[in-house]
Amino acid sequence: MTLVLAIGLAIALEGAAYALFPEAMKRTLDMIFAEGVDRVRIMGAVSFAIGAAIVLATLNFS
């Protein structure tokens, strides 16, 4: 249940960013698409690690 709630929150926040700042989101996506595959992979891995650390820290302190 908590996982579904977290996924829903992530989707809602991302949707809000696109709804409120469409031009900035488009520029950000253009910058990402201009990067090489390896760099995008590294950015994804770092984002995953940060997110996983936040989730683990939250679970350990609650």
PLY file of the C-alpha trace (Angstrom):
ply
format ascii 1.0
element vertex 62
property float x
property float y
property float z
element edge 61
property int vertex1
property int vertex2
end_header
0.00 0.00 0.00
2.77 2.43 0.93
4.64 1.70 -2.29
1.55 2.48 -4.37
1.08 5.70 -2.40
4.71 6.70 -3.01
4.44 6.00 -6.74
1.23 8.01 -6.93
2.88 10.92 -5.12
5.88 10.83 -7.47
3.61 10.86 -10.53
1.51 13.70 -9.07
4.58 15.82 -8.34
6.02 15.24 -11.79
2.68 16.06 -13.37
2.48 19.26 -11.34
5.92 20.29 -12.58
4.84 19.80 -16.20
1.54 21.64 -15.61
3.08 24.60 -13.79
6.38 24.95 -15.67
5.97 23.45 -19.16
8.68 25.55 -20.82
11.26 24.79 -18.13
10.43 21.08 -18.27
10.81 21.09 -22.06
14.20 22.81 -21.79
15.28 20.28 -19.17
14.23 17.37 -21.38
16.04 18.91 -24.35
19.22 19.14 -22.25
18.85 15.51 -21.15
18.28 14.29 -24.72
21.39 16.21 -25.84
23.57 14.26 -23.38
25.24 10.99 -24.25
23.71 7.68 -23.20
26.40 7.00 -20.61
25.89 10.37 -18.93
22.11 9.87 -18.81
22.70 6.42 -17.30
24.93 7.94 -14.61
22.35 10.64 -13.83
19.68 7.94 -13.54
21.84 5.83 -11.24
22.59 8.82 -9.00
18.90 9.76 -8.87
18.01 6.18 -8.00
20.63 6.07 -5.24
19.40 9.33 -3.71
15.79 8.19 -3.83
16.61 4.78 -2.37
18.62 6.42 0.44
15.68 8.70 1.28
13.28 5.76 1.35
15.61 3.64 3.51
16.30 6.51 5.90
12.57 7.19 6.23
11.81 3.53 6.92
14.62 3.26 9.49
13.55 6.38 11.40
9.84 5.69 11.49
0 1
1 2
2 3
3 4
4 5
5 6
6 7
7 8
8 9
9 10
10 11
11 12
12 13
13 14
14 15
15 16
16 17
17 18
18 19
19 20
20 21
21 22
22 23
23 24
24 25
25 26
26 27
27 28
28 29
29 30
30 31
31 32
32 33
33 34
34 35
35 36
36 37
37 38
38 39
39 40
40 41
41 42
42 43
43 44
44 45
45 46
46 47
47 48
48 49
49 50
50 51
51 52
52 53
53 54
54 55
55 56
56 57
57 58
58 59
59 60
60 61
